[in-house]
Amino acid sequence: MAEIIQRDGTWAFDGTTVRITPGLHRSVALLRQTYGEIDVPLTAVAGVAYEPERRRGRLRLTLREAADPLLQATGGRLPESADPFRLAVDTDRSGVAEYLAEEIRQALLLEQLPDGPARSYLVSGPAVPVSVRSSDGTVSFDGSRVRIDWSDTSDRVKRATGPRVIALGDLDGVDWVPNSGYEDGFLRFVTKTGPRTPPHVKLPPEKDPYALDLWGNARKDLLTALVAAAVTARLPHPSAPREALPGGTGPARADHDVLLRRLRELGELHRQGVLTEAEFALTKGVVLRDFR
């Protein structure tokens, strides 16, 4: 067993699995602490390196393409501090870090494992149910459906359409961009049967009823990446044939009076000029689809 324990976290390698446990110090990113312990099988590893620096070095674990749902969902946009596959190492522990890295490299050489894209997710991803309260609302995923409950500060268009409930089978994927603190981010759920927007008409995240606009606390908004990863882990792998995509059942029906009220609210927003003609037509289509 090769192991290194640091304030930033603990890495342990038993010959087949790298177990990554985040540290509890306040300097450790909230996303890493919330995600918790991660088991990375050797089959998911493409390489490992220790990068020495003057004050603190860094261990870096490189995973095979499409082996991990978190990296797949975030597309390389995770801030360095929030990346669970990085470990800050004190200079007096550099020898231990180099030893651990060498043990993993030797195991990769002995096993002669493939280093190309994975054919399935080899890391399990975040556990469900998972729920995150963001600046735009609360998003939850229980393994079979996504639910978004808008906050009081969400755009009136979103609040008029009501809570968003999306069955896993209706999803084609997720788009995630972090809130950097300088620019807003978003978490958008891409549906297979939702309204198809022409290329020249696209709702911004703050008005899109299938997207969370991330504009508040960047540290907390990063947690939406866990929802994106949990959903991604349960969607067909990128290597799966498109025909294998499952069908969906759609959101549950709601009361007829609620439908009429929401349509009236949308009509009022359109008359007030809050919604353009294209936005009104698209948002109205979303509401009608949910009540079929």
N, C-alpha and C positions, 0 to 999 in steps of 0.2 A: 504494500500500500504506500503510495507516494502522496504526500499531503502538504499543503501550505495554508497556514492560518494567518490572516491579516485583518486589520480594522475594516477593510473594504469587503471582506468576505473570506470564504474558505473553498479551496478546490481540493478534491481528493480523487485519486485514480487507482482503481483496483485491477487494472489490466483489461477490463472490458467496458467500463463506464467512467465518465468524468462526472462527478457529483459536484454541482455548484450551489453553494449556500451563501446568500447575501449577508453582509454584516449588518449589525443593528445600530451602528453609529449614525448620528444625524446627518453626516456628510454623504451617506449612501443614498442614491436616488430612490424616491418613493416608489417608482415603478418596479425597481428590482426588489425592494422589500415586500411589496404587495404580491408580486409574482411568486416569491418564495423559492424553495429548492427546485433545481432543475437537474434531471438525469439525462446526460448526453451519451448515448451509446457510441462506442468506437466507430461503428459503421456510418455514423453521421459526421464524423470529423474528417476534414480535408487537410488540416495542418495546424500547427501550434508554434508560437514564437514567444521568446522573452526579449523585450526591448529595454535595455538598461538606460537610465537617465541619471542626471546629476543628483537629484533629490529623491526621486521615486521612479522605479521601473514599472513595466507593464507587461502582464501576460495576456496574450491574445489567442483565442481559440477560433479558428476558421472552420466553418461548417460547409458541407457540400451544398450546392445550389438546390433549393426546394426541399431541404431536409428538415427545416424548422419553420413552423407556421408563424411565429412571431417575426422572424426575419423576412418571410415571404409577404406578410401583411404590411410591414412597415417599409419595405423596399429600400433599405439602406438609409432611411431618414431618421433613425433613432439618434438622439444626441449621444456623444461618446460616454458621458457619465451615466446614461440610462441603459447602456448596452450590457446585458448580463454575461456576455462572453468576453468581457474584459475584466482584468483584476489589477488594481494598483498595488505595487509591491515595494515595501521599504528597502532601501539599499542594503541594509545588513541581512536581508533575507534573499538577496539576489541568487546566491548559490543554491538555495532550496528551489527557487523558481526555475532556474536552469535545469536542475535535476528532474523536476516534474515534467518540464517540456520535453526533455530527452527521453524520459520513460514513455511518454505518449508517442513520440516519433518512432521509437524502436518497436512499439506494439503495432503501429501502422505498417512498418516495413515487414514485420514477421507475418502479419495477417494477410498482406497483399490485398488490401481492400480497394474497391473501386473509388476513384476520386471525381467521377463525373456527376451530373445531376442525379439526385435521388429519384426513385420511381414511386416513392410514397413518403409520407411524413414520418421521420424516424424519431423526432422529439414530440412528445405528446401535446405540448402547448398548455395554456392556462386551464385550470379546472373550472367546471361549471357547477352551479350557476355562478355567474359573475355579473356584478352591477357596479356602474360607475356614475357618480354625479359630476357632471361637467358644467361649464358656464352656460350652455344652451339648454340643458335638461339632463334627465337621468336615463341612461341606456342600460338595458339588462338583456342577458342572454342565458337561457336555461338549457341549451343543448338542442332545442327544437324550434324555438322562435325568438326573434328579437323584439323588444318593446322599447319605445322611446316615449317618455313623458316630458313634455315641454315645461320649461321653467316660466316664471312670471315675466322674465325679461326676454323671452324668446320673441321673435317677430310675430306680428299679429296674424300673418298668413299661416304660420305653423300652428298657432294656438287655435285658429279657426278650424283647421282640419282635424284637430283632436289628437289623442295619443296614436302613435304609429305602431302597428303590430305587423310583423313580417315573418311568415313561416320560412324555415330554413330551405325548404324545397323551392321557394320562390326566388331565392337569392342566386345571383350569378357571380357575386364577389363583393369585395369591400375596397374602397379607396381611402387611404389615410395619409394625412399630412399634419405634422405637429404644429402646435402653437409655439412659436419661437420666442414670444415675448415682444417681438418687433413686428411680426406679421401673424395674422390669424391663421389657424389651421382648420381642418375639418375631418369628420368621419362620415363617409357617404356609403350607403348601402345600395348596391347596384342590383336591381331586380330583373328577372327574365321577362316578366309580363307587364311591367309597369309602363307608364306612358313613354313613348319614344320621342325625344326632343330633337327637332331638326338641328343640324350643326350650328346654325347661326342663332339659335335660341337656347340658352342654357341658364337655368335658375342659379343664382349665387347661393352658396351654402346657407346664408342667413335666411333665405326664403324657401329653400328646397325642403319639402316635408320628409325626404328620405335622408337628410344629412344633418349632422350636428355641427354647428358653427363654433369653433374653439377659439375664444377670444379672451378668456379670463386668466386664472392662475395657471401658468404654463406647466408648473410642477404637477398639479393635480390633473390637468387636461391630458397629460401624457398617459394617464391610466386608461384612456379610451383605446390605446394600442392593445391592451389585454383583451378587450371585447373583440377588436378586429382580429386578433390572433386566435381566440377561441372559436369564432365563426369560421375563419379560414381553415382551421384544423379539421372541421367537420364538413367542409365542402369537398367535392371531388378534387383530388390532387391535380396540379397543372399538367401532369403527364397522362391523365385519364382521357379517353376519347370523349369528344363533346356529346356523343349520343348517350353516354353514361350518366349525364346530369339528371338528377331525379326531378320529378314533377312536384308541384306544390299544391297545397290546399287553400292558400289564401287566408287573410285575416278573418276573424269572426264577424258575424253580422251585428249590427247595432240597431237601436231603435229608430223607426221611421221619422219620428219627430226630431231626433237629433240630426238626421240627414237634412231635413228641411231647414233647420236652424243654421246649420253650417253653410248650406248653399246661400241662405240669405246673408250671412256674414261675409261670405266671399263676394257676393254681388255688391254689398255696401263698400267693401274695400276697393273694388273695381271702380265704382262710381266716384269714390274719393280720390282716385288717381294713385292709390298705393300700389295697385297691381296694374301692369300693362295688359294689353289685350292677350298677348301670348302667355303671360304668367297666369292670368285669370283662367284661360282655357286649360292650361296644363294642371293647375291646382284643382280646378273643378273636376277634371278627369281622375285625379288621384282620389278625391273624396267619393265620387261615384263608384269607382272600382272597389273601394273598401266596403261599400254597402251592398254589393251584389250578392 
